[in-house]
Amino acid sequence: MMYVCTACGYLFEDVSSPEELPEVCPNCNATKDKFVEYDPALEAWVKKAVAQHIAYPDEEGADLRAPNSALSSHIRFAIVGAVRQLKQS
Ligand SMILES: [Zn+2]
């Protein structure tokens, strides 16, 4: 399973149970209640679409596809927000 910090977009990979998650996010110090389960298949799908429009890596040589790059975090925010809206409607 994967989890994402909804405060900053940080990704927790290879989590076998929620008890394994740290009490606070290592990136932004948000507490555990901000973490939600996450489906990486959605992200892969969005990245495939994005890849047709931008270059990897960026001008500074950073790999934008890396799990905790700024782009990955922003894609994750968008996905988490969209999934929440779907669940509410
Ligand atoms: Zn965070």
PDB file of the backbone (N, CA, C, O) and the ligand in Angstrom, with CONECT records:
HET     ZN  A 101       1
ATOM      1  N   MET A   1       0.841  -1.199   0.000  1.00  0.00           N
ATOM      2  CA  MET A   1       0.000   0.000   0.000  1.00  0.00           C
ATOM      3  C   MET A   1       0.873   1.245   0.000  1.00  0.00           C
ATOM      4  O   MET A   1       2.028   1.219   0.427  1.00  0.00           O
ATOM      5  N   MET A   2       0.302   2.321  -0.483  1.00  0.00           N
ATOM      6  CA  MET A   2       0.984   3.612  -0.414  1.00  0.00           C
ATOM      7  C   MET A   2       0.059   4.606   0.285  1.00  0.00           C
ATOM      8  O   MET A   2      -1.167   4.514   0.217  1.00  0.00           O
ATOM      9  N   TYR A   3       0.702   5.558   0.958  1.00  0.00           N
ATOM     10  CA  TYR A   3      -0.039   6.625   1.621  1.00  0.00           C
ATOM     11  C   TYR A   3       0.561   7.947   1.187  1.00  0.00           C
ATOM     12  O   TYR A   3       1.735   8.021   0.826  1.00  0.00           O
ATOM     13  N   VAL A   4      -0.262   8.998   1.227  1.00  0.00           N
ATOM     14  CA  VAL A   4       0.239  10.323   0.888  1.00  0.00           C
ATOM     15  C   VAL A   4      -0.118  11.299   2.009  1.00  0.00           C
ATOM     16  O   VAL A   4      -1.187  11.220   2.613  1.00  0.00           O
ATOM     17  N   CYS A   5       0.814  12.225   2.267  1.00  0.00           N
ATOM     18  CA  CYS A   5       0.566  13.308   3.225  1.00  0.00           C
ATOM     19  C   CYS A   5      -0.224  14.375   2.487  1.00  0.00           C
ATOM     20  O   CYS A   5       0.266  14.943   1.511  1.00  0.00           O
ATOM     21  N   THR A   6      -1.447  14.658   2.944  1.00  0.00           N
ATOM     22  CA  THR A   6      -2.290  15.628   2.224  1.00  0.00           C
ATOM     23  C   THR A   6      -1.879  17.075   2.516  1.00  0.00           C
ATOM     24  O   THR A   6      -2.405  18.003   1.901  1.00  0.00           O
ATOM     25  N   ALA A   7      -0.944  17.270   3.448  1.00  0.00           N
ATOM     26  CA  ALA A   7      -0.452  18.628   3.714  1.00  0.00           C
ATOM     27  C   ALA A   7       0.626  19.034   2.723  1.00  0.00           C
ATOM     28  O   ALA A   7       0.691  20.197   2.326  1.00  0.00           O
ATOM     29  N   CYS A   8       1.482  18.083   2.314  1.00  0.00           N
ATOM     30  CA  CYS A   8       2.599  18.459   1.435  1.00  0.00           C
ATOM     31  C   CYS A   8       2.746  17.563   0.205  1.00  0.00           C
ATOM     32  O   CYS A   8       3.514  17.892  -0.699  1.00  0.00           O
ATOM     33  N   GLY A   9       2.031  16.445   0.150  1.00  0.00           N
ATOM     34  CA  GLY A   9       2.136  15.558  -1.010  1.00  0.00           C
ATOM     35  C   GLY A   9       3.208  14.493  -0.879  1.00  0.00           C
ATOM     36  O   GLY A   9       3.437  13.739  -1.825  1.00  0.00           O
ATOM     37  N   TYR A  10       3.869  14.410   0.259  1.00  0.00           N
ATOM     38  CA  TYR A  10       4.924  13.402   0.456  1.00  0.00           C
ATOM     39  C   TYR A  10       4.342  11.992   0.341  1.00  0.00           C
ATOM     40  O   TYR A  10       3.261  11.706   0.855  1.00  0.00           O
ATOM     41  N   LEU A  11       5.086  11.114  -0.348  1.00  0.00           N
ATOM     42  CA  LEU A  11       4.617   9.748  -0.575  1.00  0.00           C
ATOM     43  C   LEU A  11       5.318   8.750   0.338  1.00  0.00           C
ATOM     44  O   LEU A  11       6.545   8.731   0.442  1.00  0.00           O
ATOM     45  N   PHE A  12       4.509   7.919   0.997  1.00  0.00           N
ATOM     46  CA  PHE A  12       5.042   6.814   1.797  1.00  0.00           C
ATOM     47  C   PHE A  12       4.855   5.536   0.985  1.00  0.00           C
ATOM     48  O   PHE A  12       3.730   5.096   0.748  1.00  0.00           O
ATOM     49  N   GLU A  13       5.979   4.943   0.559  1.00  0.00           N
ATOM     50  CA  GLU A  13       5.907   3.763  -0.288  1.00  0.00           C
ATOM     51  C   GLU A  13       6.028   2.482   0.534  1.00  0.00           C
ATOM     52  O   GLU A  13       6.557   2.483   1.646  1.00  0.00           O
ATOM     53  N   ASP A  14       5.523   1.388  -0.041  1.00  0.00           N
ATOM     54  CA  ASP A  14       5.676   0.054   0.557  1.00  0.00           C
ATOM     55  C   ASP A  14       5.268  -0.004   2.023  1.00  0.00           C
ATOM     56  O   ASP A  14       6.028  -0.491   2.860  1.00  0.00           O
ATOM     57  N   VAL A  15       4.080   0.486   2.336  1.00  0.00           N
ATOM     58  CA  VAL A  15       3.567   0.425   3.700  1.00  0.00           C
ATOM     59  C   VAL A  15       2.664  -0.805   3.788  1.00  0.00           C
ATOM     60  O   VAL A  15       1.694  -0.902   3.036  1.00  0.00           O
ATOM     61  N   SER A  16       2.959  -1.744   4.684  1.00  0.00           N
ATOM     62  CA  SER A  16       2.116  -2.948   4.745  1.00  0.00           C
ATOM     63  C   SER A  16       0.909  -2.767   5.653  1.00  0.00           C
ATOM     64  O   SER A  16      -0.100  -3.446   5.466  1.00  0.00           O
ATOM     65  N   SER A  17       0.984  -1.864   6.638  1.00  0.00           N
ATOM     66  CA  SER A  17      -0.206  -1.558   7.439  1.00  0.00           C
ATOM     67  C   SER A  17      -0.108  -0.120   7.937  1.00  0.00           C
ATOM     68  O   SER A  17       0.995   0.414   8.052  1.00  0.00           O
ATOM     69  N   PRO A  18      -1.261   0.530   8.241  1.00  0.00           N
ATOM     70  CA  PRO A  18      -1.243   1.934   8.684  1.00  0.00           C
ATOM     71  C   PRO A  18      -0.408   2.150   9.954  1.00  0.00           C
ATOM     72  O   PRO A  18       0.093   3.248  10.195  1.00  0.00           O
ATOM     73  N   GLU A  19      -0.262   1.080  10.770  1.00  0.00           N
ATOM     74  CA  GLU A  19       0.521   1.204  12.008  1.00  0.00           C
ATOM     75  C   GLU A  19       1.990   1.508  11.722  1.00  0.00           C
ATOM     76  O   GLU A  19       2.701   2.053  12.566  1.00  0.00           O
ATOM     77  N   GLU A  20       2.429   1.149  10.521  1.00  0.00           N
ATOM     78  CA  GLU A  20       3.829   1.372  10.136  1.00  0.00           C
ATOM     79  C   GLU A  20       4.147   2.839   9.864  1.00  0.00           C
ATOM     80  O   GLU A  20       5.312   3.237   9.874  1.00  0.00           O
ATOM     81  N   LEU A  21       3.119   3.638   9.624  1.00  0.00           N
ATOM     82  CA  LEU A  21       3.351   5.041   9.269  1.00  0.00           C
ATOM     83  C   LEU A  21       3.946   5.805  10.454  1.00  0.00           C
ATOM     84  O   LEU A  21       3.595   5.535  11.603  1.00  0.00           O
ATOM     85  N   PRO A  22       4.849   6.762  10.180  1.00  0.00           N
ATOM     86  CA  PRO A  22       5.395   7.574  11.273  1.00  0.00           C
ATOM     87  C   PRO A  22       4.317   8.483  11.866  1.00  0.00           C
ATOM     88  O   PRO A  22       3.293   8.732  11.229  1.00  0.00           O
ATOM     89  N   GLU A  23       4.548   8.975  13.079  1.00  0.00           N
ATOM     90  CA  GLU A  23       3.567   9.849  13.747  1.00  0.00           C
ATOM     91  C   GLU A  23       3.466  11.205  13.046  1.00  0.00           C
ATOM     92  O   GLU A  23       2.403  11.825  13.023  1.00  0.00           O
ATOM     93  N   VAL A  24       4.577  11.652  12.480  1.00  0.00           N
ATOM     94  CA  VAL A  24       4.574  12.923  11.743  1.00  0.00           C
ATOM     95  C   VAL A  24       5.256  12.751  10.388  1.00  0.00           C
ATOM     96  O   VAL A  24       6.101  11.875  10.208  1.00  0.00           O
ATOM     97  N   CYS A  25       4.871  13.606   9.438  1.00  0.00           N
ATOM     98  CA  CYS A  25       5.457  13.571   8.098  1.00  0.00           C
ATOM     99  C   CYS A  25       6.922  14.017   8.160  1.00  0.00           C
ATOM    100  O   CYS A  25       7.225  15.059   8.741  1.00  0.00           O
ATOM    101  N   PRO A  26       7.845  13.227   7.557  1.00  0.00           N
ATOM    102  CA  PRO A  26       9.265  13.603   7.580  1.00  0.00           C
ATOM    103  C   PRO A  26       9.562  14.852   6.749  1.00  0.00           C
ATOM    104  O   PRO A  26      10.630  15.450   6.887  1.00  0.00           O
ATOM    105  N   ASN A  27       8.627  15.243   5.895  1.00  0.00           N
ATOM    106  CA  ASN A  27       8.856  16.397   5.027  1.00  0.00           C
ATOM    107  C   ASN A  27       8.290  17.692   5.608  1.00  0.00           C
ATOM    108  O   ASN A  27       8.925  18.740   5.490  1.00  0.00           O
ATOM    109  N   CYS A  28       7.100  17.644   6.238  1.00  0.00           N
ATOM    110  CA  CYS A  28       6.455  18.886   6.685  1.00  0.00           C
ATOM    111  C   CYS A  28       5.963  18.854   8.134  1.00  0.00           C
ATOM    112  O   CYS A  28       5.386  19.827   8.618  1.00  0.00           O
ATOM    113  N   ASN A  29       6.194  17.727   8.828  1.00  0.00           N
ATOM    114  CA  ASN A  29       5.789  17.588  10.233  1.00  0.00           C
ATOM    115  C   ASN A  29       4.280  17.541  10.477  1.00  0.00           C
ATOM    116  O   ASN A  29       3.842  17.660  11.621  1.00  0.00           O
ATOM    117  N   ALA A  30       3.484  17.372   9.430  1.00  0.00           N
ATOM    118  CA  ALA A  30       2.041  17.215   9.627  1.00  0.00           C
ATOM    119  C   ALA A  30       1.805  15.905  10.395  1.00  0.00           C
ATOM    120  O   ALA A  30       2.581  14.956  10.281  1.00  0.00           O
ATOM    121  N   THR A  31       0.721  15.875  11.176  1.00  0.00           N
ATOM    122  CA  THR A  31       0.461  14.673  11.979  1.00  0.00           C
ATOM    123  C   THR A  31      -0.221  13.585  11.137  1.00  0.00           C
ATOM    124  O   THR A  31      -0.782  13.845  10.072  1.00  0.00           O
ATOM    125  N   LYS A  32      -0.146  12.366  11.661  1.00  0.00           N
ATOM    126  CA  LYS A  32      -0.603  11.152  10.988  1.00  0.00           C
ATOM    127  C   LYS A  32      -2.033  11.222  10.433  1.00  0.00           C
ATOM    128  O   LYS A  32      -2.334  10.582   9.426  1.00  0.00           O
ATOM    129  N   ASP A  33      -2.915  11.994  11.082  1.00  0.00           N
ATOM    130  CA  ASP A  33      -4.311  12.088  10.622  1.00  0.00           C
ATOM    131  C   ASP A  33      -4.428  12.754   9.252  1.00  0.00           C
ATOM    132  O   ASP A  33      -5.494  12.727   8.637  1.00  0.00           O
ATOM    133  N   LYS A  34      -3.324  13.357   8.771  1.00  0.00           N
ATOM    134  CA  LYS A  34      -3.334  13.988   7.442  1.00  0.00           C
ATOM    135  C   LYS A  34      -2.963  12.998   6.338  1.00  0.00           C
ATOM    136  O   LYS A  34      -3.010  13.347   5.159  1.00  0.00           O
ATOM    137  N   PHE A  35      -2.594  11.763   6.707  1.00  0.00           N
ATOM    138  CA  PHE A  35      -2.176  10.789   5.705  1.00  0.00           C
ATOM    139  C   PHE A  35      -3.382  10.007   5.190  1.00  0.00           C
ATOM    140  O   PHE A  35      -4.226   9.578   5.977  1.00  0.00           O
ATOM    141  N   VAL A  36      -3.465   9.824   3.885  1.00  0.00           N
ATOM    142  CA  VAL A  36      -4.554   9.031   3.306  1.00  0.00           C
ATOM    143  C   VAL A  36      -3.975   7.951   2.393  1.00  0.00           C
ATOM    144  O   VAL A  36      -2.900   8.110   1.814  1.00  0.00           O
ATOM    145  N   GLU A  37      -4.722   6.844   2.281  1.00  0.00           N
ATOM    146  CA  GLU A  37      -4.296   5.775   1.400  1.00  0.00           C
ATOM    147  C   GLU A  37      -4.346   6.284  -0.040  1.00  0.00           C
ATOM    148  O   GLU A  37      -5.175   7.125  -0.391  1.00  0.00           O
ATOM    149  N   TYR A  38      -3.440   5.756  -0.864  1.00  0.00           N
ATOM    150  CA  TYR A  38      -3.250   6.347  -2.177  1.00  0.00           C
ATOM    151  C   TYR A  38      -3.073   5.273  -3.231  1.00  0.00           C
ATOM    152  O   TYR A  38      -2.394   4.272  -3.002  1.00  0.00           O
ATOM    153  N   ASP A  39      -3.683   5.482  -4.381  1.00  0.00           N
ATOM    154  CA  ASP A  39      -3.573   4.514  -5.475  1.00  0.00           C
ATOM    155  C   ASP A  39      -2.545   5.005  -6.502  1.00  0.00           C
ATOM    156  O   ASP A  39      -2.840   5.936  -7.252  1.00  0.00           O
ATOM    157  N   PRO A  40      -1.349   4.408  -6.557  1.00  0.00           N
ATOM    158  CA  PRO A  40      -0.306   4.883  -7.465  1.00  0.00           C
ATOM    159  C   PRO A  40      -0.652   4.704  -8.938  1.00  0.00           C
ATOM    160  O   PRO A  40      -0.031   5.330  -9.797  1.00  0.00           O
ATOM    161  N   ALA A  41      -1.634   3.860  -9.241  1.00  0.00           N
ATOM    162  CA  ALA A  41      -2.028   3.659 -10.643  1.00  0.00           C
ATOM    163  C   ALA A  41      -2.575   4.963 -11.233  1.00  0.00           C
ATOM    164  O   ALA A  41      -2.349   5.259 -12.407  1.00  0.00           O
ATOM    165  N   LEU A  42      -3.291   5.738 -10.419  1.00  0.00           N
ATOM    166  CA  LEU A  42      -3.826   7.027 -10.876  1.00  0.00           C
ATOM    167  C   LEU A  42      -2.686   7.980 -11.233  1.00  0.00           C
ATOM    168  O   LEU A  42      -2.733   8.683 -12.242  1.00  0.00           O
ATOM    169  N   GLU A  43      -1.664   7.987 -10.382  1.00  0.00           N
ATOM    170  CA  GLU A  43      -0.528   8.868 -10.621  1.00  0.00           C
ATOM    171  C   GLU A  43       0.212   8.479 -11.901  1.00  0.00           C
ATOM    172  O   GLU A  43       0.588   9.349 -12.687  1.00  0.00           O
ATOM    173  N   ALA A  44       0.420   7.197 -12.111  1.00  0.00           N
ATOM    174  CA  ALA A  44       1.118   6.712 -13.301  1.00  0.00           C
ATOM    175  C   ALA A  44       0.370   7.151 -14.560  1.00  0.00           C
ATOM    176  O   ALA A  44       0.971   7.528 -15.565  1.00  0.00           O
ATOM    177  N   TRP A  45      -0.952   7.092 -14.473  1.00  0.00           N
ATOM    178  CA  TRP A  45      -1.806   7.464 -15.595  1.00  0.00           C
ATOM    179  C   TRP A  45      -1.682   8.955 -15.896  1.00  0.00           C
ATOM    180  O   TRP A  45      -1.563   9.345 -17.058  1.00  0.00           O
ATOM    181  N   VAL A  46      -1.709   9.797 -14.853  1.00  0.00           N
ATOM    182  CA  VAL A  46      -1.582  11.244 -15.040  1.00  0.00           C
ATOM    183  C   VAL A  46      -0.187  11.580 -15.565  1.00  0.00           C
ATOM    184  O   VAL A  46      -0.047  12.422 -16.452  1.00  0.00           O
ATOM    185  N   LYS A  47       0.853  10.926 -15.022  1.00  0.00           N
ATOM    186  CA  LYS A  47       2.224  11.217 -15.452  1.00  0.00           C
ATOM    187  C   LYS A  47       2.439  10.878 -16.919  1.00  0.00           C
ATOM    188  O   LYS A  47       3.181  11.561 -17.624  1.00  0.00           O
ATOM    189  N   LYS A  48       1.789   9.827 -17.365  1.00  0.00           N
ATOM    190  CA  LYS A  48       1.899   9.428 -18.760  1.00  0.00           C
ATOM    191  C   LYS A  48       1.345  10.542 -19.652  1.00  0.00           C
ATOM    192  O   LYS A  48       1.917  10.854 -20.696  1.00  0.00           O
ATOM    193  N   ALA A  49       0.234  11.133 -19.231  1.00  0.00           N
ATOM    194  CA  ALA A  49      -0.368  12.230 -19.979  1.00  0.00           C
ATOM    195  C   ALA A  49       0.524  13.468 -19.922  1.00  0.00           C
ATOM    196  O   ALA A  49       0.714  14.145 -20.932  1.00  0.00           O
ATOM    197  N   VAL A  50       1.074  13.765 -18.734  1.00  0.00           N
ATOM    198  CA  VAL A  50       1.922  14.946 -18.556  1.00  0.00           C
ATOM    199  C   VAL A  50       3.216  14.808 -19.356  1.00  0.00           C
ATOM    200  O   VAL A  50       3.716  15.796 -19.893  1.00  0.00           O
ATOM    201  N   ALA A  51       3.761  13.597 -19.441  1.00  0.00           N
ATOM    202  CA  ALA A  51       5.052  13.354 -20.102  1.00  0.00           C
ATOM    203  C   ALA A  51       5.058  13.787 -21.556  1.00  0.00           C
ATOM    204  O   ALA A  51       6.114  14.078 -22.119  1.00  0.00           O
ATOM    205  N   GLN A  52       3.891  13.831 -22.159  1.00  0.00           N
ATOM    206  CA  GLN A  52       3.813  14.231 -23.557  1.00  0.00           C
ATOM    207  C   GLN A  52       3.995  15.736 -23.724  1.00  0.00           C
ATOM    208  O   GLN A  52       4.172  16.222 -24.842  1.00  0.00           O
ATOM    209  N   HIS A  53       3.953  16.472 -22.621  1.00  0.00           N
ATOM    210  CA  HIS A  53       4.005  17.934 -22.706  1.00  0.00           C
ATOM    211  C   HIS A  53       5.200  18.576 -22.042  1.00  0.00           C
ATOM    212  O   HIS A  53       5.467  19.753 -22.286  1.00  0.00           O
ATOM    213  N   ILE A  54       5.931  17.854 -21.215  1.00  0.00           N
ATOM    214  CA  ILE A  54       7.095  18.461 -20.564  1.00  0.00           C
ATOM    215  C   ILE A  54       8.304  17.547 -20.689  1.00  0.00           C
ATOM    216  O   ILE A  54       8.176  16.351 -20.954  1.00  0.00           O
ATOM    217  N   ALA A  55       9.488  18.137 -20.491  1.00  0.00           N
ATOM    218  CA  ALA A  55      10.731  17.370 -20.620  1.00  0.00           C
ATOM    219  C   ALA A  55      11.175  16.839 -19.259  1.00  0.00           C
ATOM    220  O   ALA A  55      11.073  17.535 -18.249  1.00  0.00           O
ATOM    221  N   TYR A  56      11.664  15.610 -19.242  1.00  0.00           N
ATOM    222  CA  TYR A  56      12.304  15.033 -18.055  1.00  0.00           C
ATOM    223  C   TYR A  56      13.759  14.792 -18.411  1.00  0.00           C
ATOM    224  O   TYR A  56      14.001  14.282 -19.505  1.00  0.00           O
ATOM    225  N   PRO A  57      14.742  15.111 -17.595  1.00  0.00           N
ATOM    226  CA  PRO A  57      14.573  15.913 -16.381  1.00  0.00           C
ATOM    227  C   PRO A  57      14.420  17.396 -16.723  1.00  0.00           C
ATOM    228  O   PRO A  57      14.489  17.782 -17.890  1.00  0.00           O
ATOM    229  N   ASP A  58      14.211  18.229 -15.688  1.00  0.00           N
ATOM    230  CA  ASP A  58      14.048  19.665 -15.938  1.00  0.00           C
ATOM    231  C   ASP A  58      15.410  20.328 -16.186  1.00  0.00           C
ATOM    232  O   ASP A  58      16.428  19.636 -16.177  1.00  0.00           O
ATOM    233  N   GLU A  59      15.458  21.654 -16.409  1.00  0.00           N
ATOM    234  CA  GLU A  59      16.707  22.363 -16.752  1.00  0.00           C
ATOM    235  C   GLU A  59      17.796  22.163 -15.701  1.00  0.00           C
ATOM    236  O   GLU A  59      18.981  22.145 -16.032  1.00  0.00           O
ATOM    237  N   GLU A  60      17.397  22.012 -14.430  1.00  0.00           N
ATOM    238  CA  GLU A  60      18.399  21.844 -13.368  1.00  0.00           C
ATOM    239  C   GLU A  60      18.845  20.387 -13.219  1.00  0.00           C
ATOM    240  O   GLU A  60      19.663  20.060 -12.360  1.00  0.00           O
ATOM    241  N   GLY A  61      18.289  19.518 -14.073  1.00  0.00           N
ATOM    242  CA  GLY A  61      18.705  18.122 -14.022  1.00  0.00           C
ATOM    243  C   GLY A  61      17.943  17.272 -13.018  1.00  0.00           C
ATOM    244  O   GLY A  61      18.267  16.100 -12.827  1.00  0.00           O
ATOM    245  N   ALA A  62      16.923  17.854 -12.368  1.00  0.00           N
ATOM    246  CA  ALA A  62      16.140  17.087 -11.397  1.00  0.00           C
ATOM    247  C   ALA A  62      15.162  16.176 -12.138  1.00  0.00           C
ATOM    248  O   ALA A  62      14.526  16.593 -13.107  1.00  0.00           O
ATOM    249  N   ASP A  63      15.049  14.946 -11.682  1.00  0.00           N
ATOM    250  CA  ASP A  63      14.102  14.019 -12.299  1.00  0.00           C
ATOM    251  C   ASP A  63      12.701  14.293 -11.756  1.00  0.00           C
ATOM    252  O   ASP A  63      12.395  14.004 -10.600  1.00  0.00           O
ATOM    253  N   LEU A  64      11.858  14.858 -12.624  1.00  0.00           N
ATOM    254  CA  LEU A  64      10.512  15.254 -12.200  1.00  0.00           C
ATOM    255  C   LEU A  64       9.622  14.058 -11.898  1.00  0.00           C
ATOM    256  O   LEU A  64       8.570  14.202 -11.275  1.00  0.00           O
ATOM    257  N   ARG A  65      10.055  12.851 -12.348  1.00  0.00           N
ATOM    258  CA  ARG A  65       9.244  11.666 -12.087  1.00  0.00           C
ATOM    259  C   ARG A  65       9.540  11.031 -10.737  1.00  0.00           C
ATOM    260  O   ARG A  65       8.819  10.131 -10.306  1.00  0.00           O
ATOM    261  N   ALA A  66      10.594  11.486 -10.062  1.00  0.00           N
ATOM    262  CA  ALA A  66      10.963  10.900  -8.765  1.00  0.00           C
ATOM    263  C   ALA A  66       9.775  11.001  -7.803  1.00  0.00           C
ATOM    264  O   ALA A  66       9.033  11.983  -7.843  1.00  0.00           O
ATOM    265  N   PRO A  67       9.586   9.982  -6.928  1.00  0.00           N
ATOM    266  CA  PRO A  67       8.384   9.921  -6.095  1.00  0.00           C
ATOM    267  C   PRO A  67       8.111  11.186  -5.288  1.00  0.00           C
ATOM    268  O   PRO A  67       6.951  11.548  -5.087  1.00  0.00           O
ATOM    269  N   ASN A  68       9.167  11.870  -4.820  1.00  0.00           N
ATOM    270  CA  ASN A  68       8.911  13.050  -4.010  1.00  0.00           C
ATOM    271  C   ASN A  68       9.403  14.346  -4.654  1.00  0.00           C
ATOM    272  O   ASN A  68       9.757  15.297  -3.957  1.00  0.00           O
ATOM    273  N   SER A  69       9.423  14.375  -5.991  1.00  0.00           N
ATOM    274  CA  SER A  69       9.724  15.627  -6.689  1.00  0.00           C
ATOM    275  C   SER A  69       8.538  16.568  -6.544  1.00  0.00           C
ATOM    276  O   SER A  69       7.435  16.141  -6.202  1.00  0.00           O
ATOM    277  N   ALA A  70       8.773  17.859  -6.806  1.00  0.00           N
ATOM    278  CA  ALA A  70       7.688  18.846  -6.699  1.00  0.00           C
ATOM    279  C   ALA A  70       6.534  18.489  -7.632  1.00  0.00           C
ATOM    280  O   ALA A  70       5.369  18.607  -7.252  1.00  0.00           O
ATOM    281  N   LEU A  71       6.850  18.054  -8.843  1.00  0.00           N
ATOM    282  CA  LEU A  71       5.781  17.712  -9.795  1.00  0.00           C
ATOM    283  C   LEU A  71       4.953  16.538  -9.281  1.00  0.00           C
ATOM    284  O   LEU A  71       3.724  16.568  -9.330  1.00  0.00           O
ATOM    285  N   SER A  72       5.637  15.500  -8.786  1.00  0.00           N
ATOM    286  CA  SER A  72       4.914  14.341  -8.269  1.00  0.00           C
ATOM    287  C   SER A  72       3.986  14.740  -7.133  1.00  0.00           C
ATOM    288  O   SER A  72       2.847  14.277  -7.066  1.00  0.00           O
ATOM    289  N   SER A  73       4.471  15.600  -6.239  1.00  0.00           N
ATOM    290  CA  SER A  73       3.647  16.029  -5.109  1.00  0.00           C
ATOM    291  C   SER A  73       2.421  16.796  -5.587  1.00  0.00           C
ATOM    292  O   SER A  73       1.325  16.608  -5.059  1.00  0.00           O
ATOM    293  N   HIS A  74       2.598  17.653  -6.576  1.00  0.00           N
ATOM    294  CA  HIS A  74       1.467  18.435  -7.076  1.00  0.00           C
ATOM    295  C   HIS A  74       0.444  17.554  -7.791  1.00  0.00           C
ATOM    296  O   HIS A  74      -0.762  17.766  -7.668  1.00  0.00           O
ATOM    297  N   ILE A  75       0.930  16.573  -8.530  1.00  0.00           N
ATOM    298  CA  ILE A  75       0.012  15.630  -9.179  1.00  0.00           C
ATOM    299  C   ILE A  75      -0.794  14.903  -8.107  1.00  0.00           C
ATOM    300  O   ILE A  75      -2.000  14.700  -8.249  1.00  0.00           O
ATOM    301  N   ARG A  76      -0.109  14.515  -7.035  1.00  0.00           N
ATOM    302  CA  ARG A  76      -0.756  13.794  -5.942  1.00  0.00           C
ATOM    303  C   ARG A  76      -1.842  14.647  -5.278  1.00  0.00           C
ATOM    304  O   ARG A  76      -2.923  14.146  -4.971  1.00  0.00           O
ATOM    305  N   PHE A  77      -1.553  15.941  -5.055  1.00  0.00           N
ATOM    306  CA  PHE A  77      -2.559  16.860  -4.492  1.00  0.00           C
ATOM    307  C   PHE A  77      -3.814  16.852  -5.355  1.00  0.00           C
ATOM    308  O   PHE A  77      -4.935  16.748  -4.855  1.00  0.00           O
ATOM    309  N   ALA A  78      -3.596  16.965  -6.670  1.00  0.00           N
ATOM    310  CA  ALA A  78      -4.720  17.040  -7.599  1.00  0.00           C
ATOM    311  C   ALA A  78      -5.536  15.756  -7.537  1.00  0.00           C
ATOM    312  O   ALA A  78      -6.766  15.800  -7.534  1.00  0.00           O
ATOM    313  N   ILE A  79      -4.856  14.614  -7.488  1.00  0.00           N
ATOM    314  CA  ILE A  79      -5.559  13.329  -7.459  1.00  0.00           C
ATOM    315  C   ILE A  79      -6.340  13.165  -6.158  1.00  0.00           C
ATOM    316  O   ILE A  79      -7.508  12.777  -6.176  1.00  0.00           O
ATOM    317  N   VAL A  80      -5.689  13.463  -5.021  1.00  0.00           N
ATOM    318  CA  VAL A  80      -6.363  13.318  -3.725  1.00  0.00           C
ATOM    319  C   VAL A  80      -7.595  14.224  -3.672  1.00  0.00           C
ATOM    320  O   VAL A  80      -8.646  13.815  -3.179  1.00  0.00           O
ATOM    321  N   GLY A  81      -7.467  15.455  -4.180  1.00  0.00           N
ATOM    322  CA  GLY A  81      -8.590  16.387  -4.201  1.00  0.00           C
ATOM    323  C   GLY A  81      -9.725  15.885  -5.072  1.00  0.00           C
ATOM    324  O   GLY A  81     -10.894  15.981  -4.698  1.00  0.00           O
ATOM    325  N   ALA A  82      -9.380  15.351  -6.236  1.00  0.00           N
ATOM    326  CA  ALA A  82     -10.396  14.858  -7.164  1.00  0.00           C
ATOM    327  C   ALA A  82     -11.123  13.645  -6.584  1.00  0.00           C
ATOM    328  O   ALA A  82     -12.345  13.543  -6.693  1.00  0.00           O
ATOM    329  N   VAL A  83     -10.376  12.730  -5.970  1.00  0.00           N
ATOM    330  CA  VAL A  83     -10.985  11.534  -5.382  1.00  0.00           C
ATOM    331  C   VAL A  83     -11.944  11.928  -4.258  1.00  0.00           C
ATOM    332  O   VAL A  83     -13.024  11.352  -4.129  1.00  0.00           O
ATOM    333  N   ARG A  84     -11.544  12.921  -3.438  1.00  0.00           N
ATOM    334  CA  ARG A  84     -12.401  13.395  -2.345  1.00  0.00           C
ATOM    335  C   ARG A  84     -13.717  13.956  -2.877  1.00  0.00           C
ATOM    336  O   ARG A  84     -14.787  13.675  -2.338  1.00  0.00           O
ATOM    337  N   GLN A  85     -13.621  14.753  -3.942  1.00  0.00           N
ATOM    338  CA  GLN A  85     -14.827  15.353  -4.514  1.00  0.00           C
ATOM    339  C   GLN A  85     -15.766  14.288  -5.048  1.00  0.00           C
ATOM    340  O   GLN A  85     -16.982  14.384  -4.882  1.00  0.00           O
ATOM    341  N   LEU A  86     -15.198  13.266  -5.695  1.00  0.00           N
ATOM    342  CA  LEU A  86     -16.010  12.178  -6.224  1.00  0.00           C
ATOM    343  C   LEU A  86     -16.745  11.452  -5.109  1.00  0.00           C
ATOM    344  O   LEU A  86     -17.916  11.097  -5.248  1.00  0.00           O
ATOM    345  N   LYS A  87     -16.038  11.235  -3.993  1.00  0.00           N
ATOM    346  CA  LYS A  87     -16.642  10.516  -2.871  1.00  0.00           C
ATOM    347  C   LYS A  87     -17.781  11.309  -2.243  1.00  0.00           C
ATOM    348  O   LYS A  87     -18.749  10.733  -1.747  1.00  0.00           O
ATOM    349  N   GLN A  88     -17.658  12.660  -2.269  1.00  0.00           N
ATOM    350  CA  GLN A  88     -18.687  13.504  -1.656  1.00  0.00           C
ATOM    351  C   GLN A  88     -19.941  13.621  -2.516  1.00  0.00           C
ATOM    352  O   GLN A  88     -21.037  13.837  -2.000  1.00  0.00           O
ATOM    353  N   SER A  89     -19.773  13.478  -3.829  1.00  0.00           N
ATOM    354  CA  SER A  89     -20.934  13.709  -4.699  1.00  0.00           C
ATOM    355  C   SER A  89     -21.741  12.430  -4.904  1.00  0.00           C
ATOM    356  O   SER A  89     -22.751  12.442  -5.608  1.00  0.00           O
TER     357      SER A  89
HETATM  358 ZN    ZN A 101       3.863  16.256   4.695  1.00  0.00          ZN2+
END
